[in-house]
């Protein structure tokens, strides 16, 4: 079943996600590491549709990695099987080679916030395995989400 699109946010990139059985623990609530998988899906879609940067091409063609180097998670309320979540990504900071993202996972539509996650990612060379400056096309596209 296709989910309706979320209401547009003022500055964030929002995706609507349904909680499936495989996201849940035996208590029937989302097992916390599953939120990380959900936000990674949002990250990939943000690159593809929000930034108009081919996610697979980053790795295969441009040889750029974007590993997560820091995570901070606050779990505020449970999500259950069948719930619909609006996950909104915003850019908190853009540095020379790193950027900080904030994710807010809320019940849909407009219900309580279930989780807040901050992540710091670094652009790296997949050949030299060290940090590299954020490419200008990516930086410019990210600035729309600050």
KESE-748273 format. One record per residue: residue in three letters; residue number from 1; y, z, x of N, C-alpha, C, O in turn. Coordinates in steps of 0.02 Angstrom, whole numbers, plus 50000, padded with zeros to 5 digits. Example, Ala and Ser with C-alpha at 12.3 -4.5 7.8 and 13.67 -1.06 7.14 Angstrom:
<rs>
type, seq, nv, nw, nu, cav, caw, cau, cv, cw, cu, ov, ow, ou
ALA, 1, 49716, 50390, 50660, 49775, 50390, 50615, 49835, 50390, 50660, 49834, 50423, 50712;
SER, 2, 49888, 50354, 50642, 49947, 50357, 50684, 50002, 50394, 50645, 50057, 50402, 50670;
</rs>
This chain:
<rs>
type, seq, nv, nw, nu, cav, caw, cau, cv, cw, cu, ov, ow, ou
UNK, 1, 49942, 50000, 50042, 50000, 50000, 50000, 50062, 50000, 50044, 50067, 50039, 50092;
UNK, 2, 50109, 49957, 50029, 50171, 49951, 50067, 50220, 50004, 50044, 50229, 50015, 49985;
UNK, 3, 50251, 50037, 50093, 50301, 50088, 50077, 50368, 50054, 50068, 50384, 50007, 50104;
UNK, 4, 50409, 50079, 50021, 50477, 50051, 50014, 50517, 50071, 50075, 50504, 50122, 50107;
UNK, 5, 50567, 50030, 50092, 50608, 50047, 50150, 50649, 50110, 50137, 50667, 50124, 50080;
UNK, 6, 50663, 50148, 50190, 50705, 50208, 50182, 50777, 50188, 50169, 50798, 50131, 50181;
UNK, 7, 50815, 50236, 50145, 50887, 50225, 50138, 50917, 50217, 50207, 50897, 50253, 50253;
UNK, 8, 50965, 50171, 50215, 50994, 50162, 50282, 51033, 50224, 50303, 51067, 50256, 50262;
UNK, 9, 51027, 50241, 50367, 51063, 50298, 50395, 51128, 50275, 50428, 51136, 50215, 50440;
UNK, 10, 51173, 50321, 50442, 51237, 50301, 50472, 51231, 50274, 50543, 51265, 50226, 50560;
UNK, 11, 51188, 50303, 50584, 51183, 50280, 50653, 51112, 50274, 50678, 51101, 50246, 50731;
UNK, 12, 51064, 50300, 50642, 50996, 50302, 50666, 50954, 50244, 50644, 50972, 50206, 50599;
UNK, 13, 50897, 50238, 50677, 50845, 50189, 50659, 50792, 50228, 50622, 50761, 50273, 50651;
UNK, 14, 50781, 50213, 50559, 50735, 50252, 50518, 50676, 50209, 50496, 50684, 50152, 50475;
UNK, 15, 50617, 50239, 50501, 50556, 50208, 50476, 50521, 50257, 50430, 50522, 50318, 50441;
UNK, 16, 50491, 50230, 50378, 50453, 50270, 50331, 50379, 50266, 50350, 50352, 50211, 50360;
UNK, 17, 50347, 50324, 50356, 50277, 50328, 50375, 50239, 50372, 50325, 50264, 50424, 50304;
UNK, 18, 50180, 50350, 50306, 50137, 50390, 50262, 50089, 50431, 50305, 50064, 50407, 50355;
UNK, 19, 50077, 50493, 50284, 50029, 50536, 50319, 49959, 50518, 50294, 49943, 50524, 50235;
UNK, 20, 49918, 50496, 50341, 49849, 50477, 50326, 49800, 50533, 50347, 49819, 50580, 50382;
UNK, 21, 49739, 50527, 50325, 49687, 50576, 50339, 49680, 50588, 50414, 49671, 50645, 50436;
UNK, 22, 49684, 50534, 50454, 49674, 50542, 50527, 49731, 50580, 50561, 49724, 50599, 50619;
UNK, 23, 49786, 50590, 50526, 49841, 50630, 50554, 49830, 50705, 50545, 49865, 50746, 50576;
UNK, 24, 49783, 50724, 50502, 49777, 50794, 50479, 49722, 50833, 50514, 49672, 50805, 50537;
UNK, 25, 49733, 50898, 50517, 49682, 50944, 50543, 49640, 50969, 50484, 49653, 50950, 50427;
UNK, 26, 49589, 51012, 50496, 49547, 51036, 50441, 49585, 51074, 50387, 49560, 51082, 50331;
UNK, 27, 49645, 51099, 50402, 49685, 51133, 50351, 49722, 51085, 50306, 49754, 51105, 50257;
UNK, 28, 49717, 51020, 50321, 49749, 50970, 50280, 49823, 50958, 50295, 49858, 50926, 50256;
UNK, 29, 49846, 50983, 50352, 49915, 50970, 50372, 49916, 50929, 50436, 49866, 50925, 50472;
UNK, 30, 49974, 50897, 50450, 49978, 50855, 50509, 49966, 50898, 50571, 49999, 50948, 50582;
UNK, 31, 49917, 50876, 50612, 49903, 50908, 50675, 49959, 50888, 50723, 49972, 50828, 50733;
UNK, 32, 49992, 50937, 50753, 50056, 50925, 50788, 50056, 50867, 50837, 50107, 50833, 50841;
UNK, 33, 50002, 50853, 50876, 50008, 50796, 50923, 50015, 50729, 50886, 50038, 50680, 50915;
UNK, 34, 49995, 50727, 50823, 50002, 50665, 50785, 50074, 50645, 50776, 50090, 50586, 50770;
UNK, 35, 50120, 50694, 50774, 50191, 50677, 50770, 50211, 50635, 50831, 50253, 50591, 50825;
UNK, 36, 50182, 50649, 50888, 50199, 50611, 50949, 50176, 50539, 50943, 50209, 50493, 50966;
UNK, 37, 50118, 50529, 50913, 50095, 50461, 50901, 50140, 50425, 50851, 50156, 50367, 50860;
UNK, 38, 50161, 50460, 50799, 50205, 50430, 50749, 50272, 50411, 50780, 50298, 50357, 50767;
UNK, 39, 50301, 50456, 50821, 50366, 50438, 50850, 50359, 50382, 50902, 50406, 50344, 50912;
UNK, 40, 50302, 50377, 50934, 50292, 50322, 50981, 50290, 50255, 50944, 50314, 50205, 50969;
UNK, 41, 50261, 50254, 50883, 50262, 50194, 50842, 50334, 50176, 50824, 50353, 50118, 50826;
UNK, 42, 50374, 50227, 50806, 50444, 50215, 50790, 50481, 50188, 50851, 50521, 50142, 50845;
UNK, 43, 50467, 50216, 50910, 50499, 50192, 50972, 50484, 50118, 50983, 50529, 50079, 50998;
UNK, 44, 50421, 50099, 50976, 50402, 50029, 50987, 50436, 49984, 50936, 50461, 49930, 50955;
UNK, 45, 50438, 50004, 50873, 50472, 49964, 50821, 50547, 49961, 50833, 50578, 49910, 50819;
UNK, 46, 50576, 50016, 50858, 50647, 50016, 50874, 50663, 49964, 50928, 50711, 49927, 50922;
UNK, 47, 50622, 49961, 50980, 50632, 49910, 51032, 50628, 49841, 51002, 50670, 49798, 51014;
UNK, 48, 50576, 49829, 50962, 50564, 49763, 50933, 50617, 49742, 50883, 50646, 49688, 50889;
UNK, 49, 50631, 49784, 50834, 50674, 49764, 50778, 50745, 49793, 50783, 50792, 49762, 50760;
UNK, 50, 50752, 49853, 50811, 50817, 49884, 50816, 50857, 49858, 50876, 50917, 49845, 50871;
UNK, 51, 50823, 49851, 50933, 50856, 49829, 50994, 50847, 49754, 51006, 50882, 49724, 51047;
UNK, 52, 50799, 49724, 50970, 50782, 49654, 50980, 50760, 49641, 51052, 50779, 49591, 51083;
UNK, 53, 50719, 49687, 51078, 50691, 49682, 51145, 50615, 49684, 51137, 50588, 49732, 51111;
UNK, 54, 50581, 49632, 51159, 50509, 49630, 51153, 50476, 49687, 51192, 50481, 49690, 51253;
UNK, 55, 50442, 49731, 51155, 50413, 49790, 51187, 50358, 49770, 51236, 50357, 49794, 51293;
UNK, 56, 50313, 49727, 51215, 50259, 49705, 51260, 50287, 49668, 51320, 50260, 49673, 51375;
UNK, 57, 50341, 49630, 51309, 50372, 49592, 51363, 50403, 49637, 51417, 50409, 49617, 51474;
UNK, 58, 50424, 49698, 51397, 50450, 49745, 51447, 50399, 49755, 51502, 50415, 49754, 51561;
UNK, 59, 50337, 49765, 51482, 50284, 49781, 51529, 50257, 49718, 51563, 50253, 49715, 51624;
UNK, 60, 50239, 49669, 51523, 50205, 49610, 51550, 50252, 49563, 51587, 50235, 49540, 51642;
UNK, 61, 50310, 49550, 51559, 50355, 49500, 51589, 50408, 49531, 51634, 50418, 49508, 51690;
UNK, 62, 50440, 49584, 51610, 50495, 49613, 51648, 50472, 49668, 51696, 50511, 49690, 51739;
UNK, 63, 50411, 49690, 51689, 50380, 49741, 51733, 50420, 49806, 51733, 50431, 49837, 51785;
UNK, 64, 50442, 49825, 51672, 50481, 49887, 51662, 50439, 49935, 51621, 50413, 49918, 51568;
UNK, 65, 50433, 49996, 51647, 50400, 50049, 51609, 50453, 50095, 51580, 50510, 50098, 51605;
UNK, 66, 50436, 50131, 51527, 50482, 50180, 51498, 50443, 50245, 51483, 50436, 50264, 51425;
UNK, 67, 50418, 50278, 51535, 50380, 50339, 51522, 50424, 50396, 51496, 50483, 50400, 51512;
UNK, 68, 50393, 50438, 51457, 50426, 50498, 51433, 50417, 50551, 51488, 50362, 50563, 51511;
UNK, 69, 50473, 50583, 51507, 50470, 50633, 51560, 50485, 50703, 51535, 50474, 50752, 51570;
UNK, 70, 50509, 50708, 51473, 50523, 50774, 51444, 50518, 50769, 51368, 50541, 50721, 51338;
UNK, 71, 50486, 50820, 51339, 50481, 50826, 51266, 50499, 50896, 51245, 50482, 50945, 51278;
UNK, 72, 50535, 50901, 51190, 50551, 50965, 51160, 50539, 50957, 51085, 50569, 50913, 51053;
UNK, 73, 50495, 50998, 51057, 50476, 50990, 50987, 50487, 51054, 50948, 50470, 51109, 50972;
UNK, 74, 50515, 51048, 50889, 50520, 51103, 50842, 50486, 51081, 50778, 50504, 51031, 50747;
UNK, 75, 50436, 51120, 50758, 50398, 51106, 50697, 50422, 51155, 50644, 50411, 51215, 50650;
UNK, 76, 50455, 51129, 50592, 50492, 51171, 50545, 50456, 51182, 50479, 50465, 51234, 50447;
UNK, 77, 50416, 51134, 50458, 50380, 51139, 50394, 50320, 51092, 50398, 50322, 51042, 50432;
UNK, 78, 50266, 51109, 50363, 50206, 51067, 50366, 50215, 51002, 50327, 50250, 50998, 50277;
UNK, 79, 50180, 50951, 50351, 50172, 50888, 50315, 50098, 50883, 50297, 50055, 50903, 50336;
UNK, 80, 50085, 50856, 50238, 50016, 50854, 50213, 49993, 50783, 50199, 50033, 50736, 50193;
UNK, 81, 49928, 50775, 50194, 49897, 50712, 50178, 49931, 50681, 50117, 49939, 50715, 50066;
UNK, 82, 49952, 50618, 50123, 49985, 50583, 50068, 50061, 50588, 50068, 50094, 50549, 50034;
UNK, 83, 50089, 50635, 50107, 50162, 50640, 50110, 50190, 50576, 50141, 50157, 50541, 50179;
UNK, 84, 50252, 50563, 50124, 50289, 50508, 50154, 50345, 50539, 50194, 50383, 50580, 50170;
UNK, 85, 50350, 50517, 50257, 50401, 50543, 50303, 50450, 50488, 50321, 50431, 50431, 50334;
UNK, 86, 50514, 50506, 50323, 50564, 50462, 50353, 50576, 50488, 50423, 50598, 50545, 50432;
UNK, 87, 50562, 50447, 50473, 50572, 50467, 50543, 50632, 50428, 50568, 50632, 50367, 50571;
UNK, 88, 50683, 50466, 50588, 50746, 50435, 50611, 50754, 50448, 50685, 50750, 50505, 50709;
UNK, 89, 50766, 50395, 50722, 50779, 50396, 50794, 50853, 50386, 50805, 50883, 50340, 50778;
UNK, 90, 50883, 50430, 50845, 50952, 50420, 50868, 50954, 50430, 50943, 50913, 50465, 50972;
UNK, 91, 51003, 50398, 50975, 51012, 50404, 51047, 51062, 50460, 51060, 51119, 50457, 51036;
UNK, 92, 51041, 50511, 51096, 51084, 50567, 51113, 51124, 50555, 51176, 51182, 50577, 51182;
UNK, 93, 51094, 50520, 51225, 51126, 50511, 51289, 51096, 50451, 51324, 51036, 50439, 51319;
UNK, 94, 51139, 50413, 51358, 51115, 50357, 51400, 51142, 50369, 51470, 51203, 50371, 51481;
UNK, 95, 51097, 50378, 51517, 51116, 50387, 51587, 51106, 50323, 51626, 51102, 50269, 51598;
UNK, 96, 51103, 50331, 51693, 51094, 50272, 51736, 51024, 50242, 51727, 51017, 50182, 51716;
UNK, 97, 50973, 50285, 51730, 50904, 50260, 51722, 50865, 50297, 51669, 50807, 50280, 51655;
UNK, 98, 50896, 50346, 51638, 50861, 50384, 51585, 50902, 50384, 51521, 50962, 50372, 51522;
UNK, 99, 50867, 50397, 51467, 50901, 50403, 51402, 50864, 50456, 51361, 50803, 50466, 51367;
UNK, 100, 50903, 50491, 51320, 50876, 50545, 51279, 50878, 50524, 51206, 50930, 50502, 51180;
UNK, 101, 50821, 50530, 51173, 50814, 50512, 51103, 50802, 50575, 51061, 50772, 50623, 51085;
UNK, 102, 50826, 50574, 51000, 50811, 50627, 50953, 50777, 50595, 50893, 50799, 50544, 50866;
UNK, 103, 50723, 50627, 50872, 50686, 50606, 50813, 50690, 50662, 50761, 50683, 50721, 50778;
UNK, 104, 50703, 50643, 50699, 50700, 50691, 50645, 50650, 50665, 50595, 50657, 50609, 50569;
UNK, 105, 50599, 50705, 50581, 50546, 50687, 50534, 50558, 50727, 50470, 50551, 50788, 50469;
UNK, 106, 50575, 50692, 50417, 50593, 50726, 50354, 50549, 50700, 50298, 50527, 50642, 50299;
UNK, 107, 50538, 50743, 50248, 50504, 50721, 50188, 50546, 50667, 50155, 50607, 50665, 50164;
UNK, 108, 50514, 50624, 50118, 50549, 50567, 50089, 50547, 50570, 50014, 50495, 50591, 49986;
UNK, 109, 50599, 50551, 49980, 50665, 50536, 50006, 50708, 50599, 50006, 50710, 50637, 49958;
UNK, 110, 50743, 50609, 50061, 50792, 50663, 50067, 50766, 50733, 50059, 50804, 50777, 50038;
UNK, 111, 50704, 50745, 50076, 50677, 50813, 50071, 50687, 50850, 50136, 50726, 50829, 50179;
UNK, 112, 50652, 50907, 50144, 50661, 50950, 50201, 50640, 50918, 50267, 50596, 50874, 50269;
UNK, 113, 50671, 50941, 50321, 50653, 50917, 50388, 50589, 50953, 50408, 50584, 51014, 50404;
UNK, 114, 50540, 50915, 50430, 50475, 50942, 50450, 50471, 50954, 50525, 50441, 51002, 50548;
UNK, 115, 50502, 50908, 50564, 50499, 50914, 50637, 50560, 50882, 50668, 50587, 50833, 50642;
UNK, 116, 50583, 50911, 50723, 50636, 50882, 50765, 50608, 50876, 50835, 50581, 50924, 50862;
UNK, 117, 50616, 50818, 50864, 50588, 50806, 50930, 50641, 50773, 50973, 50674, 50725, 50951;
UNK, 118, 50649, 50798, 51034, 50693, 50767, 51083, 50648, 50742, 51139, 50602, 50776, 51161;
UNK, 119, 50663, 50682, 51162, 50624, 50652, 51216, 50671, 50620, 51266, 50719, 50587, 51248;
UNK, 120, 50656, 50630, 51330, 50691, 50596, 51384, 50643, 50544, 51413, 50587, 50560, 51432;
UNK, 121, 50667, 50482, 51416, 50628, 50427, 51444, 50665, 50399, 51504, 50726, 50403, 51507;
UNK, 122, 50628, 50370, 51550, 50658, 50342, 51611, 50634, 50270, 51618, 50575, 50255, 51609;
UNK, 123, 50681, 50225, 51634, 50660, 50157, 51649, 50636, 50155, 51722, 50670, 50178, 51768;
UNK, 124, 50576, 50127, 51730, 50545, 50125, 51796, 50520, 50054, 51811, 50508, 50014, 51766;
UNK, 125, 50513, 50041, 51875, 50482, 49979, 51897, 50406, 49989, 51895, 50380, 50037, 51922;
UNK, 126, 50371, 49944, 51863, 50298, 49948, 51862, 50268, 49925, 51928, 50209, 49935, 51941;
UNK, 127, 50309, 49894, 51970, 50285, 49873, 52035, 50297, 49927, 52087, 50252, 49944, 52126;
UNK, 128, 50357, 49956, 52089, 50374, 50007, 52139, 50363, 50078, 52114, 50363, 50125, 52154;
UNK, 129, 50354, 50086, 52049, 50341, 50152, 52017, 50396, 50203, 52026, 50384, 50263, 52025;
UNK, 130, 50457, 50179, 52035, 50514, 50224, 52039, 50565, 50206, 51985, 50560, 50154, 51953;
UNK, 131, 50614, 50250, 51975, 50665, 50237, 51924, 50707, 50176, 51943, 50720, 50163, 52002;
UNK, 132, 50728, 50141, 51892, 50775, 50084, 51900, 50830, 50092, 51848, 50820, 50125, 51797;
UNK, 133, 50888, 50062, 51860, 50941, 50065, 51809, 50918, 50033, 51744, 50880, 49985, 51743;
UNK, 134, 50942, 50061, 51689, 50928, 50031, 51623, 50959, 49961, 51622, 51019, 49954, 51635;
UNK, 135, 50919, 49910, 51608, 50948, 49842, 51605, 51005, 49838, 51555, 51004, 49871, 51503;
UNK, 136, 51056, 49798, 51571, 51117, 49796, 51531, 51104, 49774, 51459, 51136, 49801, 51414;
UNK, 137, 51059, 49727, 51447, 51045, 49706, 51378, 51016, 49764, 51337, 51032, 49771, 51278;
UNK, 138, 50974, 49804, 51368, 50945, 49861, 51333, 50998, 49915, 51322, 51002, 49944, 51268;
UNK, 139, 51037, 49929, 51373, 51091, 49979, 51368, 51139, 49961, 51311, 51155, 50003, 51269;
UNK, 140, 51161, 49899, 51309, 51208, 49876, 51258, 51178, 49885, 51188, 51212, 49907, 51142;
UNK, 141, 51115, 49866, 51181, 51082, 49872, 51116, 51074, 49946, 51096, 51081, 49963, 51037;
UNK, 142, 51058, 49990, 51144, 51050, 50061, 51130, 51114, 50094, 51107, 51114, 50139, 51065;
UNK, 143, 51170, 50071, 51133, 51235, 50102, 51118, 51251, 50099, 51043, 51290, 50140, 51020;
UNK, 144, 51221, 50054, 51007, 51231, 50051, 50934, 51201, 50110, 50898, 51219, 50124, 50840;
UNK, 145, 51157, 50147, 50931, 51121, 50203, 50899, 51144, 50271, 50923, 51112, 50321, 50909;
UNK, 146, 51201, 50273, 50960, 51226, 50338, 50984, 51268, 50371, 50930, 51294, 50425, 50940;
</rs>
